[in-house]
Amino acid sequence: MGTFSTNENVTVHGDEVTCIDFNGMGPVGDRPQRLSDECRVALQALTTALADHSLTLQHTRHIAAMLRSGDDFAQCQNTLHEALAPAHPALTLRIVQKFPHPDQRIALSLIASPHPF
């Protein structure tokens, strides 16, 4: 099996870091069984990307969760809350028709900055 493309994108503008389309798929496109675990893997990838810019999830100002169904959000809501509650970020929930990988169920994007609002 080949390497799975994550389609992740990180941009920096001043001290603001934007991370786009982080998913919870494994390196060869394998998907955790539970959506909450898929969300957790995406958050771990975001943590790594932010660390490259001396930031943490606690610097998150806005997070967007893209899912195929709004009903699925309940399965990852606690995971997001545990990881991001101290940051109090704004949250956008987007329902999407499809993802780049047919088995993918979630993608997370965020904006982080070392400065408070």
C-alpha positions as CSV (number, residue, x, y, z in Angstrom):
1,M,0.0,0.0,0.0
2,G,1.3,3.5,-0.8
3,T,1.7,6.5,1.4
4,F,-1.5,8.3,2.2
5,S,-1.7,12.1,1.4
6,T,-2.9,14.0,4.4
7,N,-3.6,17.2,2.4
8,E,-2.5,19.3,5.5
9,N,-1.5,22.8,5.0
10,V,0.2,25.2,7.4
11,T,0.6,28.9,6.7
12,V,2.1,31.7,8.8
13,H,1.2,35.4,8.7
14,G,3.0,37.4,11.3
15,D,2.6,35.5,14.5
16,E,-0.6,33.8,13.5
17,V,-0.5,30.1,12.3
18,T,-3.2,28.6,10.2
19,C,-3.5,24.8,10.0
20,I,-5.9,23.5,7.3
21,D,-7.5,20.1,6.7
22,F,-5.8,18.0,9.3
23,N,-7.4,14.5,9.4
24,G,-7.2,11.5,11.7
25,M,-6.2,9.0,9.1
26,G,-3.1,6.8,9.6
27,P,0.0,7.1,7.3
28,V,-1.3,4.5,4.9
29,G,-5.0,5.7,5.0
30,D,-6.1,3.5,7.8
31,R,-8.9,4.9,9.9
32,P,-9.5,4.5,13.6
33,Q,-12.7,2.7,14.3
34,R,-14.2,5.4,16.6
35,L,-14.7,8.9,15.3
36,S,-13.5,10.3,18.7
37,D,-10.2,8.5,18.1
38,E,-10.0,9.9,14.5
39,C,-10.5,13.4,16.1
40,R,-7.8,12.7,18.6
41,V,-5.3,11.7,15.9
42,A,-6.1,14.9,14.0
43,L,-5.5,16.9,17.2
44,Q,-2.2,15.2,17.7
45,A,-1.1,16.1,14.2
46,L,-2.2,19.7,14.8
47,T,-0.2,19.7,18.1
48,T,2.9,18.6,16.1
49,A,2.4,21.3,13.5
50,L,1.9,24.0,16.1
51,A,5.0,22.9,18.0
52,D,7.0,23.7,14.9
53,H,6.0,27.3,15.5
54,S,6.5,27.3,19.3
55,L,2.7,27.2,19.8
56,T,0.3,24.7,21.5
57,L,-3.4,23.9,21.2
58,Q,-3.8,26.4,24.1
59,H,-3.0,29.1,21.6
60,T,-6.0,28.2,19.4
61,R,-8.3,31.1,18.6
62,H,-10.6,29.4,16.2
63,I,-11.2,25.8,15.2
64,A,-13.3,24.5,12.3
65,A,-14.5,20.9,12.4
66,M,-15.7,19.5,9.0
67,L,-17.9,16.4,9.2
68,R,-20.2,14.6,6.9
69,S,-23.1,14.8,9.4
70,G,-23.9,17.1,12.2
71,D,-25.1,14.1,14.2
72,D,-21.5,12.8,14.2
73,F,-20.2,15.9,16.1
74,A,-21.4,14.5,19.5
75,Q,-18.8,11.7,19.1
76,C,-15.9,14.1,18.9
77,Q,-17.3,17.1,21.0
78,N,-15.8,15.8,24.3
79,T,-12.4,15.2,22.6
80,L,-12.3,18.7,21.3
81,H,-13.5,20.1,24.6
82,E,-10.8,18.3,26.6
83,A,-8.1,19.5,24.2
84,L,-9.2,23.1,23.7
85,A,-11.3,24.2,26.6
86,P,-8.6,26.2,28.3
87,A,-8.1,28.2,25.1
88,H,-11.8,29.0,24.7
89,P,-11.6,29.1,20.9
90,A,-14.5,30.0,18.6
91,L,-15.9,26.9,16.9
92,T,-17.3,26.4,13.4
93,L,-19.0,23.2,12.5
94,R,-19.2,22.6,8.7
95,I,-21.0,19.7,7.1
96,V,-19.3,18.6,3.9
97,Q,-20.4,16.2,1.1
98,K,-17.1,14.3,0.9
99,F,-13.4,14.2,1.8
100,P,-10.3,13.4,-0.2
101,H,-10.2,9.9,1.2
102,P,-13.4,7.9,1.0
103,D,-13.1,6.5,4.6
104,Q,-12.3,9.9,6.1
105,R,-15.0,11.3,8.5
106,I,-13.4,14.5,9.9
107,A,-11.0,17.3,9.1
108,L,-9.9,20.0,11.5
109,S,-8.6,23.4,10.7
110,L,-7.5,26.1,13.2
111,I,-5.9,29.5,13.7
112,A,-3.5,29.9,16.6
113,S,-1.6,32.9,17.9
114,P,0.5,33.5,21.0
115,H,-1.5,36.7,21.7
116,P,-4.9,36.7,23.4
117,F,-7.9,38.0,21.5
